[in-house]
Amino acid sequence: MPSFQIRTDQDELMDDFSIQDERLTDALEQLRPINQLLGGYATTMEILAPFLKMRSQQNKKTRILDLGTGIGDFPEYIVRWRQSNCLKSM
């Protein structure tokens, strides 16, 4: 894991669209623990959870468009959260 002690002004690797190899995948994979440790999931779910619970109680399908969340860890998290929080009551 990279050190967060020193702030850098370097461009993010993910902003260089010419990079298409494992460096990009590695950079995206580093977002998973960052989202877990720094509350990225919790912040999103604070807004999304009441909406998903309401839709589940109404037996309505919900579609979420994922744009720019990195390697897809947010949609994975949302699906797991819904399975453990909304499907119990159905």
C-alpha positions as CSV (number, residue, x, y, z in Angstrom):
1,M,0.0,0.0,0.0
2,P,1.4,3.5,-0.8
3,S,2.2,5.9,1.9
4,F,-0.3,8.7,2.4
5,Q,2.0,10.7,4.6
6,I,3.3,12.9,1.8
7,R,1.0,14.7,-0.6
8,T,2.1,14.6,-4.3
9,D,1.1,16.8,-7.2
10,Q,1.9,14.2,-9.8
11,D,-0.8,13.3,-12.3
12,E,-2.7,10.1,-11.5
13,L,-1.8,7.1,-13.5
14,M,-5.5,6.5,-14.3
15,D,-5.7,9.9,-16.1
16,D,-3.1,8.8,-18.7
17,F,-5.4,7.2,-21.3
18,S,-2.5,5.8,-23.2
19,I,-1.7,3.3,-20.4
20,Q,-3.5,0.0,-21.0
21,D,-1.4,-2.5,-19.2
22,E,-1.1,-4.0,-15.7
23,R,-0.1,-0.6,-14.3
24,L,-3.6,0.7,-14.8
25,T,-5.2,-2.5,-13.3
26,D,-2.8,-2.2,-10.3
27,A,-3.7,1.5,-9.8
28,L,-7.5,0.6,-10.0
29,E,-7.0,-2.3,-7.6
30,Q,-5.5,0.1,-5.0
31,L,-8.8,2.0,-4.9
32,R,-10.5,-1.0,-3.2
33,P,-8.7,-0.6,0.2
34,I,-8.8,3.1,-0.1
35,N,-12.6,3.0,-0.5
36,Q,-12.9,0.7,2.5
37,L,-10.5,2.6,4.7
38,L,-11.5,6.1,3.9
39,G,-15.3,5.7,3.9
40,G,-16.0,5.8,0.2
41,Y,-18.5,3.0,0.4
42,A,-20.1,4.4,3.6
43,T,-20.5,7.8,2.1
44,T,-22.3,6.4,-1.0
45,M,-24.4,4.0,1.0
46,E,-25.6,6.8,3.4
47,I,-27.5,8.2,0.4
48,L,-28.2,5.1,-1.6
49,A,-29.3,2.7,1.2
50,P,-32.7,4.3,2.1
51,F,-33.5,4.5,-1.6
52,L,-32.7,0.8,-2.2
53,K,-34.6,-0.3,0.9
54,M,-37.7,1.7,-0.3
55,R,-37.5,0.2,-3.8
56,S,-37.1,-3.3,-2.3
57,Q,-40.1,-2.9,-0.1
58,Q,-42.1,-1.8,-3.2
59,N,-40.8,-4.9,-5.1
60,K,-39.4,-2.6,-7.8
61,K,-36.3,-3.3,-9.8
62,T,-33.5,-0.8,-9.6
63,R,-30.9,-0.1,-12.1
64,I,-27.7,1.8,-11.3
65,L,-25.4,3.1,-14.0
66,D,-21.8,2.9,-13.0
67,L,-19.7,5.6,-14.6
68,G,-16.1,6.1,-13.6
69,T,-16.0,4.2,-10.3
70,G,-12.7,2.6,-11.2
71,I,-12.4,-1.2,-11.3
72,G,-16.1,-1.9,-10.5
73,D,-15.8,-2.3,-6.7
74,F,-18.7,0.0,-6.0
75,P,-21.3,-2.0,-8.0
76,E,-19.9,-5.2,-6.4
77,Y,-20.3,-3.6,-3.0
78,I,-23.9,-2.4,-3.7
79,V,-24.9,-5.8,-4.9
80,R,-23.5,-7.5,-1.8
81,W,-25.1,-4.9,0.5
82,R,-28.5,-5.3,-1.2
83,Q,-28.3,-9.1,-0.9
84,S,-27.6,-8.9,2.9
85,N,-29.9,-5.9,3.7
86,C,-32.9,-6.0,1.4
87,L,-33.5,-9.6,0.3
88,K,-34.0,-10.9,3.9
89,S,-37.3,-9.1,4.2
90,M,-38.7,-10.3,0.9
